[in-house]
Amino acid sequence: MEETRVTKYKKYRQSLSKDNSPILETPKLSKKKDASDKALNTTSTLPIDQVINTLEEEKKQVVFLRKRQRRKIIIIALVSLGTLLVVGALIGFAIIAFH
């Protein structure tokens, strides 16, 4: 008859509780202690000057993007106005010449 999980686990626990079995220490505990010591020695906060400079740079970028978009709109408007003037002049010349 096959051994069930429960009986296998029971045998495993009994083998761990023997007197001559080696005591295993988890390396995670020692890593956690080292990590907590490092956490106390370092900080994750930024200096206020760096934060203010970053905010100012973002404002400059927003202004630059607005200026660039405004420039694009002005260029498109001027090109379309010029095109309309040329087409209007051609139509006017055609009306005068072929009338």
C-alpha positions as CSV (number, residue, x, y, z in Angstrom):
1,M,0.0,0.0,0.0
2,E,1.3,3.5,-0.9
3,E,2.4,5.9,1.7
4,T,0.2,9.0,2.1
5,R,1.4,12.5,2.4
6,V,0.5,12.7,6.0
7,T,2.6,9.6,6.9
8,K,5.5,10.9,4.9
9,Y,5.4,14.3,6.6
10,K,5.1,12.6,10.0
11,K,8.3,10.6,9.3
12,Y,10.0,13.7,8.1
13,R,9.1,15.6,11.3
14,Q,10.3,12.7,13.4
15,S,13.6,12.6,11.5
16,L,14.1,16.3,12.2
17,S,13.4,16.0,15.9
18,K,16.2,13.3,16.4
19,D,19.1,14.3,18.7
20,N,21.8,13.7,16.1
21,S,20.1,15.6,13.3
22,P,21.9,18.8,12.2
23,I,20.4,22.1,13.1
24,L,19.9,24.2,10.0
25,E,19.9,28.0,10.2
26,T,18.2,30.0,7.6
27,P,20.4,32.5,5.9
28,K,17.4,34.8,5.4
29,L,17.5,35.8,9.1
30,S,21.1,37.0,8.8
31,K,20.3,38.9,5.6
32,K,17.4,40.6,7.2
33,K,19.6,41.8,10.0
34,D,22.1,43.2,7.6
35,A,19.4,44.8,5.5
36,S,18.0,46.5,8.6
37,D,21.4,47.9,9.5
38,K,21.9,49.2,6.0
39,A,18.5,50.8,6.1
40,L,19.4,52.8,9.2
41,N,22.6,54.1,7.6
42,T,21.0,55.3,4.4
43,T,18.2,57.5,3.4
44,S,15.8,57.6,0.5
45,T,14.9,61.3,0.7
46,L,16.0,63.8,-1.9
47,P,17.5,67.2,-1.1
48,I,15.0,70.0,-1.3
49,D,17.2,71.9,-3.8
50,Q,17.0,68.9,-6.2
51,V,13.2,68.7,-5.8
52,I,12.8,72.4,-6.5
53,N,15.1,72.3,-9.5
54,T,13.2,69.4,-10.9
55,L,9.9,71.3,-10.6
56,E,11.4,74.3,-12.3
57,E,12.7,72.1,-15.2
58,E,9.2,70.7,-15.6
59,K,7.7,74.2,-15.7
60,K,10.3,75.1,-18.4
61,Q,9.4,72.0,-20.4
62,V,5.7,72.9,-20.3
63,V,6.4,76.4,-21.4
64,F,8.7,75.1,-24.2
65,L,6.0,72.6,-25.4
66,R,3.3,75.4,-25.4
67,K,5.6,77.7,-27.5
68,R,6.4,74.9,-29.9
69,Q,2.7,74.0,-30.3
70,R,1.8,77.7,-30.8
71,R,4.6,78.0,-33.4
72,K,3.2,75.0,-35.3
73,I,-0.3,76.5,-35.3
74,I,1.0,79.9,-36.6
75,I,3.0,78.2,-39.3
76,I,0.0,76.1,-40.4
77,A,-2.2,79.2,-40.4
78,L,0.2,81.3,-42.5
79,V,0.8,78.5,-45.0
80,S,-3.0,78.0,-45.4
81,L,-3.6,81.7,-45.7
82,G,-0.8,82.0,-48.3
83,T,-2.3,79.1,-50.3
84,L,-5.8,80.7,-50.2
85,L,-4.3,84.0,-51.4
86,V,-2.6,82.3,-54.3
87,V,-5.7,80.3,-55.3
88,G,-7.8,83.5,-55.0
89,A,-5.4,85.4,-57.2
90,L,-5.5,82.7,-59.8
91,I,-9.3,82.6,-59.8
92,G,-9.5,86.4,-60.0
93,F,-7.0,86.4,-62.9
94,A,-8.9,83.7,-64.7
95,I,-12.2,85.6,-64.3
96,I,-10.6,88.8,-65.6
97,A,-8.7,87.1,-68.4
98,F,-11.4,84.8,-69.8
99,H,-14.4,87.1,-69.4
